[in-house]
């Protein structure tokens, strides 16, 4: 979160992903905490690059809910950072995009800021 707030990277997000993040926070948190979390999310999304989805690749992942993530990665030509490596490996091979674990990615971010 600190790296995001400090502009050490700019995440790419589509409308579908932003709405999914909001929905998950709303479902998983009690109302008072959800309101605070949604305000924090809005502040973080303001520091993101909006990615219009011009092309759709479906199905791209074993989990149909992950297709919107693949579409954002492909339309932004970015790296996917996720703990869920297993579900994205086949799409990463097929569509030739990089997928990294958060720990690998943070090492890259930290090395660039030094």
N, C-alpha and C positions, 0 to 999 in steps of 0.2 A: 504494500500500500504506500509506503514511504517513497519508493521509486516512482510510483505512478503520480503521486502528489508533487514530487520534485521534478517532474517532466524528464526523467531519465529514460523513459520510453513512452510511446503513445500507442495505446491499444486500439485495435480496429474493432468496430462493432456495427452490426446491421440493426435495422429497426426490429427485426424478429428476435435477435439476441437480447437487445435492451428490454423488450417486452417480457421475454422469458425470465431475465434476471429479476424484474419487478414482480412477476407472478410468483416465483419461487420464494422471494423474501416475504411476500404477503401471505403465502401459505404456511411457511415454516416458523414464523415469529408471531408472538402475541401482538395485538394491535398497537400498543404504545411503542414497543420496540420496532415493529415494522415501519411505523411512521418515521422514526429516527433513521433506520437503515435505508429507507427509500430516499430520504433527504441526502444522506451520504452518497448513495448510488448516483443520484442526479448530479452531485458535485463531481464525482469521478467521471461520469459519462461526458460532462462538459470538457473534460481533458482527454477525450477520445476522438478518434477519426471516424466519422460516419462513412460506412461503406454501402453504397447502393448495390443492390443485387441485380445485375444485368443478365447473368446467365445462371441457370439452375442445373445442378447435377444431382439427380435422384434416381435410384437410391445410391448413396455413396458410402453408407456406414451400416453395420449390422443393426444399430439402433436408429430407427427413422427419426427420432428426436434430435439426433446428432447431425443430420443432414444440413440444418441451418448453420451449424458451426463450419462444416466443410465448405459450404457456399460462401461464407464470409471470408474464410482463409483464401479460397481461390480467387474471389473477386478483388481482394485487397493485395494479393500476392505476398502474403505475410507468413510468419511462422506460427504454428499452433502450439500453445503451451497448455498442457493438461496433465492431470494425474491419471487420466483414463487412456493410457497409451494403447492398451489392447484393442479398444473399439475403433481407434483411428489409424492403426498401422496399415491396414489393407488400403484404405482410401489414400493415405499418404504415399504409398507405393504406386498405386494406380494413377494418381493425379500429380505426383512428383512435387509434394510440398514437405517441408520439414516439420516434424513433430517432436517436441522436447518436453521432458519432465520439468516441473517448476525448479527443482534444484539445479539442473543443467542450465536452464535459462537464466536464473539469478546469478550464476557464476559469470555468464556472458555480460549481463548488465553491470555487475560490480567491476569487472575487468575494464569495461569501456569508460566507467566514470573515474577511474584512477589516472 
